[in-house]
């Protein structure tokens, strides 16, 4: 893997981790259950994407 590709993967990992954290925080603060459930699904999706990028290393 080139250094440029490694930087891309590291950047993608940071983005997915940030989105995971934001989704988790927002879902815990919402009173609308449907919206909270949707954000929990997004959190799961970002966790899966994070793991996929991590497996590239």
C-alpha positions as CSV (number, residue, x, y, z in Angstrom):
1,X,0.0,0.0,0.0
2,X,1.4,3.4,-0.9
3,X,1.7,6.2,1.6
4,X,-1.1,8.1,-0.3
5,X,-3.4,5.1,-0.1
6,X,-2.6,4.7,3.6
7,X,-3.5,8.4,4.2
8,X,-6.8,7.8,2.5
9,X,-7.6,4.8,4.6
10,X,-6.7,6.7,7.8
11,X,-8.8,9.6,6.8
12,X,-11.8,7.3,6.0
13,X,-11.3,5.6,9.4
14,X,-11.4,9.0,11.1
15,X,-14.6,10.0,9.3
16,X,-16.4,6.7,10.1
17,X,-15.4,7.0,13.7
18,X,-16.7,10.6,13.9
19,X,-20.0,9.6,12.2
20,X,-20.4,6.7,14.5
21,X,-19.9,8.9,17.6
22,X,-22.3,11.6,16.3
23,X,-25.0,9.1,15.5
24,X,-24.7,7.5,18.9
25,X,-24.8,10.9,20.7
26,X,-27.7,12.1,18.7
27,X,-29.8,8.9,19.1
28,X,-29.4,9.1,22.8
29,X,-30.7,12.7,23.0
30,X,-33.7,12.3,20.8
31,X,-37.2,11.8,22.1
32,X,-38.7,10.7,18.8
33,X,-38.3,6.9,18.9
34,X,-38.4,6.4,15.1
35,X,-35.7,8.9,14.5
36,X,-33.6,7.6,17.4
37,X,-33.9,4.0,15.9
38,X,-32.8,5.3,12.5
39,X,-29.7,6.9,14.0
40,X,-28.9,3.7,15.8
41,X,-29.0,2.0,12.4
42,X,-26.7,4.6,11.0
43,X,-24.3,4.0,14.0
44,X,-24.3,0.3,13.1
45,X,-23.6,1.0,9.5
46,X,-20.7,3.3,10.3
47,X,-19.3,0.7,12.6
48,X,-19.4,-1.8,9.8
49,X,-17.7,0.6,7.4
50,X,-15.1,1.4,10.0
51,X,-14.3,-2.3,10.4
52,X,-14.1,-2.8,6.6
53,X,-11.6,0.0,6.3
54,X,-9.7,-1.3,9.2
55,X,-9.4,-4.7,7.6
56,X,-7.6,-3.0,4.6
57,X,-4.6,-2.4,6.8
